[in-house]
Amino acid sequence: MTVEFEAKARRGALMLTIGIVVFFASIAVVVFSAKQIQRGHGDVGPWVALIILAALTGIADGVFFRGLTILAPNTGQAVVLFGTYLGTMKTPGFWWINPFAKRIPISLRTRNKVTPTIKVNDIRGNPIEIGAVVVWRVVDAARATFDVDNFSSFVDTQCESALRHLASVYPYDTGAEHETSLRGSTDSVSKSLAAELQDRVAQAGVTIEETRLSHLAYAPEIAGAMLRRQQADAVVAARFRIVEGAVGMVESALEHLEKGGKVNLDDERKAAMVSNLMVVLCGDHSVQPVVNTGTLYTG
């Protein structure tokens, strides 16, 4: 891979001043020599030679001015002379570089990439739709210019490839609390995507600053079935939580009743009380009071 280094450049203001001085000096020499030729004093050969020299100096000065360049903040220029990499200019300002060198501009600003929504199977084989937002920027202009054909297109392709791979190693959703899923572990999944994508685009001199999933859904052909499944899972989880809470409330009620010693319940009455409380606490609708004049075994 190409190793980036700082290009050698001179201050543009100084070089511009020198170029202007040489330009006006060349004009002055031409004017003075022309007047001497008009006067016809002596041999005109030296004056003609001086005019030609001043004209060539003016032409060289024009080429000299081509080396002046202005570098804006967060931009860079890779400098190449006759196929040889001479370094990268990154410091903002007014500079002068070899006028025969080719300067390849490149933006170092932060960019946003919104991937198209793609259809892929998760680790369980369920077809899903997924998309992401990737924040990236170029940090190595030499690699971005010389090590890949088109760094922007390269990043686009790698974003889609990494997103497809990410979706195939995680389930869309899971019922386990500590299992990573696309829907339930957004932060963890985003970090995994950023790490994988950084490995893929490092050779292009690009750094990934942030990634976020922008779209996540089941594919239309299974969306309805999966919605019913999620609803069923939610009902089961809610029921489990209700029963768990009801058991705790019943245990607390029995403990408080027996704590003072004023109410002594045998096993039969405890069972009846537990049954009644569980019906009241776990039922979907309001219960109707029933007067029980017997025991659990006689009505």
C-alpha positions as CSV (number, residue, x, y, z in Angstrom):
1,M,0.0,0.0,0.0
2,T,1.1,3.6,-0.7
3,V,2.6,5.3,2.3
4,E,1.4,8.9,2.6
5,F,3.8,11.7,3.5
6,E,3.7,15.5,3.5
7,A,4.6,17.2,0.1
8,K,7.3,19.8,0.1
9,A,5.7,23.2,-0.7
10,R,6.7,26.8,-0.4
11,R,4.7,29.7,0.8
12,G,2.7,31.1,-2.1
13,A,2.9,34.7,-1.1
14,L,6.7,34.7,-1.3
15,M,6.8,32.9,-4.6
16,L,4.1,35.2,-6.0
17,T,6.2,38.2,-5.1
18,I,9.3,36.7,-6.7
19,G,7.3,35.9,-9.9
20,I,5.8,39.5,-10.1
21,V,9.3,41.0,-9.7
22,V,10.8,38.8,-12.4
23,F,7.8,39.6,-14.7
24,F,8.2,43.3,-14.5
25,A,12.0,43.1,-14.7
26,S,11.7,41.2,-17.9
27,I,9.3,43.9,-19.3
28,A,11.8,46.6,-18.3
29,V,14.7,44.8,-20.0
30,V,12.7,44.4,-23.2
31,V,11.7,48.1,-23.2
32,F,15.2,49.3,-22.4
33,S,16.8,47.1,-25.1
34,A,14.2,48.2,-27.7
35,K,15.1,51.8,-27.1
36,Q,18.8,51.1,-27.4
37,I,18.2,49.4,-30.8
38,Q,16.1,52.4,-32.0
39,R,18.9,54.8,-31.1
40,G,21.3,52.7,-33.3
41,H,24.3,53.1,-31.0
42,G,26.8,50.4,-31.8
43,D,26.1,46.7,-32.4
44,V,22.5,45.8,-31.9
45,G,23.2,42.1,-31.5
46,P,23.7,42.1,-27.7
47,W,20.4,44.0,-27.3
48,V,18.5,41.6,-29.5
49,A,19.9,38.7,-27.5
50,L,18.9,40.5,-24.3
51,I,15.4,40.9,-25.6
52,I,15.2,37.2,-26.5
53,L,16.5,36.3,-23.0
54,A,13.9,38.5,-21.3
55,A,11.1,37.0,-23.4
56,L,12.2,33.5,-22.5
57,T,12.3,34.6,-18.9
58,G,8.8,35.9,-19.1
59,I,7.6,32.6,-20.6
60,A,9.3,30.7,-17.8
61,D,7.7,33.1,-15.3
62,G,4.3,32.2,-16.7
63,V,5.0,28.6,-16.2
64,F,6.3,29.5,-12.7
65,F,2.9,30.9,-11.8
66,R,1.2,27.6,-12.6
67,G,2.8,26.2,-9.4
68,L,0.6,28.5,-7.2
69,T,-2.3,26.8,-5.5
70,I,-4.9,27.5,-2.8
71,L,-5.8,24.7,-0.4
72,A,-9.1,25.0,1.5
73,P,-9.7,23.4,4.9
74,N,-10.5,19.7,4.9
75,T,-9.2,19.2,1.4
76,G,-6.0,17.6,0.1
77,Q,-3.9,17.4,-3.0
78,A,-1.8,14.4,-4.0
79,V,1.3,15.6,-5.9
80,V,2.6,13.5,-8.8
81,L,5.6,14.4,-11.0
82,F,6.2,12.2,-14.1
83,G,4.5,9.3,-12.4
84,T,6.3,9.6,-9.1
85,Y,4.4,10.4,-5.9
86,L,5.8,13.5,-4.2
87,G,3.6,13.6,-1.2
88,T,0.2,15.1,-0.1
89,M,-0.6,18.7,0.7
90,K,-3.1,18.9,3.5
91,T,-2.3,22.2,5.3
92,P,-4.8,25.0,4.3
93,G,-3.3,28.1,2.8
94,F,-1.6,29.6,-0.3
95,W,1.2,27.4,-1.6
96,W,3.6,26.9,-4.4
97,I,4.5,23.5,-5.7
98,N,6.5,22.3,-8.7
99,P,4.6,23.7,-11.7
100,F,5.2,20.5,-13.7
101,A,3.7,18.3,-11.0
102,K,0.1,17.1,-11.3
103,R,-2.0,17.9,-8.3
104,I,-5.0,15.5,-7.7
105,P,-7.5,17.1,-5.4
106,I,-9.4,15.1,-2.9
107,S,-12.0,16.0,-0.2
108,L,-11.2,15.1,3.4
109,R,-14.7,16.2,4.7
110,T,-17.0,13.8,6.5
111,R,-19.6,12.1,4.2
112,N,-22.9,10.3,4.7
113,K,-23.7,7.1,2.8
114,V,-27.3,5.8,2.9
115,T,-27.3,2.3,1.7
116,P,-30.2,1.1,-0.4
117,T,-32.6,-1.3,1.4
118,I,-31.5,-4.8,0.5
119,K,-33.2,-8.1,1.0
120,V,-31.3,-10.9,2.8
121,N,-31.8,-13.9,5.0
122,D,-30.9,-13.7,8.7
123,I,-29.1,-16.5,10.5
124,R,-32.4,-18.4,10.9
125,G,-33.2,-18.2,7.2
126,N,-35.9,-15.5,7.6
127,P,-36.0,-13.0,4.7
128,I,-35.6,-9.5,6.0
129,E,-35.1,-6.0,4.6
130,I,-32.2,-4.0,6.0
131,G,-30.5,-0.6,5.3
132,A,-27.9,1.5,7.1
133,V,-26.4,5.0,7.3
134,V,-22.6,5.1,7.2
135,V,-20.6,8.2,8.2
136,W,-17.1,8.1,6.7
137,R,-14.2,10.3,5.5
138,V,-10.9,10.0,3.8
139,V,-7.9,10.2,6.1
140,D,-5.1,8.9,3.8
141,A,-5.3,10.7,0.4
142,A,-2.5,8.7,-1.1
143,R,-4.2,5.4,-0.6
144,A,-7.6,6.8,-1.7
145,T,-6.0,8.1,-4.9
146,F,-3.5,5.3,-5.9
147,D,-4.5,2.1,-4.1
148,V,-8.1,1.8,-5.4
149,D,-9.7,2.7,-8.7
150,N,-12.5,4.8,-7.3
151,F,-12.6,5.1,-3.5
152,S,-16.2,6.4,-3.4
153,S,-17.5,3.5,-5.4
154,F,-15.3,1.1,-3.4
155,V,-16.9,2.3,-0.1
156,D,-20.4,1.9,-1.6
157,T,-19.7,-1.7,-2.6
158,Q,-18.1,-2.6,0.7
159,C,-21.0,-1.0,2.7
160,E,-23.5,-3.3,0.9
161,S,-21.3,-6.3,1.3
162,A,-20.7,-5.8,5.0
163,L,-24.4,-5.1,5.6
164,R,-25.3,-8.4,3.9
165,H,-22.8,-10.3,6.0
166,L,-24.0,-8.7,9.2
167,A,-27.6,-9.6,8.6
168,S,-26.7,-13.2,8.0
169,V,-24.9,-13.7,11.3
170,Y,-27.6,-12.4,13.6
171,P,-31.3,-13.3,14.1
172,Y,-33.9,-10.6,13.4
173,D,-35.4,-11.1,16.9
174,T,-35.0,-13.4,19.8
175,G,-36.8,-14.2,22.9
176,A,-33.7,-14.6,25.1
177,E,-32.6,-11.6,27.1
178,H,-28.8,-11.8,26.5
179,E,-28.8,-13.0,22.9
180,T,-27.8,-10.4,20.3
181,S,-30.4,-9.7,17.7
182,L,-30.8,-7.1,14.9
183,R,-33.9,-5.6,16.5
184,G,-33.1,-5.9,20.1
185,S,-29.3,-5.0,20.1
186,T,-29.1,-2.0,17.8
187,D,-26.0,-0.5,19.5
188,S,-24.1,-3.7,19.5
189,V,-25.0,-4.5,15.9
190,S,-24.0,-1.0,14.8
191,K,-20.6,-1.4,16.4
192,S,-20.1,-4.7,14.8
193,L,-21.0,-3.3,11.4
194,A,-18.6,-0.3,11.9
195,A,-15.7,-2.7,12.9
196,E,-16.2,-5.0,9.9
197,L,-16.6,-2.1,7.5
198,Q,-13.4,-0.4,8.8
199,D,-11.4,-3.6,8.1
200,R,-12.8,-3.7,4.6
201,V,-12.1,0.0,3.6
202,A,-8.8,0.5,5.4
203,Q,-6.8,-0.1,2.2
204,A,-8.6,2.8,0.6
205,G,-7.4,5.2,3.3
206,V,-11.0,5.6,4.7
207,T,-12.1,5.7,8.3
208,I,-15.6,4.8,9.5
209,E,-16.9,7.3,12.1
210,E,-20.3,5.9,12.7
211,T,-22.9,3.4,11.4
212,R,-26.6,3.0,12.2
213,L,-29.3,0.8,10.9
214,S,-31.8,3.0,9.1
215,H,-34.3,0.3,8.0
216,L,-35.1,-3.1,9.5
217,A,-38.2,-5.2,8.8
218,Y,-39.3,-8.6,7.8
219,A,-39.8,-9.2,4.1
220,P,-43.4,-8.6,2.9
221,E,-44.1,-12.3,2.3
222,I,-43.6,-13.3,5.9
223,A,-44.3,-10.0,7.7
224,G,-47.9,-10.9,8.6
225,A,-46.9,-14.3,10.0
226,M,-44.0,-12.9,12.0
227,L,-46.2,-10.1,13.4
228,R,-48.6,-12.7,14.7
229,R,-45.7,-14.6,16.2
230,Q,-44.4,-11.5,17.9
231,Q,-47.9,-10.8,19.3
232,A,-48.1,-14.4,20.6
233,D,-44.7,-14.1,22.2
234,A,-45.7,-10.8,23.9
235,V,-48.9,-12.4,25.2
236,V,-47.0,-15.4,26.7
237,A,-44.4,-13.1,28.2
238,A,-47.1,-10.9,29.7
239,R,-48.9,-13.9,31.1
240,F,-45.7,-15.2,32.6
241,R,-45.1,-11.9,34.3
242,I,-48.6,-11.7,35.6
243,V,-48.4,-15.2,37.1
244,E,-45.0,-14.5,38.6
245,G,-46.3,-11.3,40.3
246,A,-49.5,-13.0,41.5
247,V,-47.5,-15.8,43.2
248,G,-45.5,-13.2,45.0
249,M,-48.6,-11.3,46.1
250,V,-50.2,-14.5,47.4
251,E,-47.1,-15.5,49.3
252,S,-47.0,-12.0,50.9
253,A,-50.7,-12.2,51.8
254,L,-50.4,-15.5,53.5
255,E,-47.2,-14.4,55.3
256,H,-49.0,-11.2,56.7
257,L,-52.0,-13.2,57.8
258,E,-50.0,-15.7,59.8
259,K,-47.5,-13.2,61.1
260,G,-49.7,-11.7,63.8
261,G,-51.0,-15.1,64.9
262,K,-54.6,-13.9,64.9
263,V,-55.6,-16.0,61.8
264,N,-54.6,-19.6,61.6
265,L,-55.4,-21.3,58.4
266,D,-55.1,-25.0,57.8
267,D,-53.8,-26.4,54.5
268,E,-57.2,-26.7,53.1
269,R,-58.1,-23.1,53.7
270,K,-54.7,-21.9,52.5
271,A,-55.3,-23.9,49.2
272,A,-58.7,-22.3,48.9
273,M,-57.3,-18.8,49.5
274,V,-54.5,-19.3,47.0
275,S,-57.0,-20.6,44.4
276,N,-59.3,-17.6,44.8
277,L,-56.4,-15.0,44.8
278,M,-54.9,-16.5,41.7
279,V,-58.2,-16.4,39.9
280,V,-58.7,-12.7,40.9
281,L,-55.1,-11.7,40.0
282,C,-54.6,-13.6,36.8
283,G,-58.1,-13.3,35.2
284,D,-58.7,-11.2,32.1
285,H,-62.1,-10.0,33.4
286,S,-63.6,-9.0,36.7
287,V,-64.6,-12.0,38.7
288,Q,-68.0,-12.6,40.2
289,P,-68.1,-13.3,43.9
290,V,-69.2,-16.8,44.9
291,V,-70.2,-17.8,48.4
292,N,-68.7,-21.1,49.3
293,T,-70.5,-22.7,52.3
294,G,-68.7,-25.9,52.2
295,T,-65.1,-27.1,51.8
296,L,-62.9,-27.9,48.8
297,Y,-64.4,-31.4,48.9
298,T,-68.1,-30.7,49.7
299,G,-70.3,-28.2,48.1
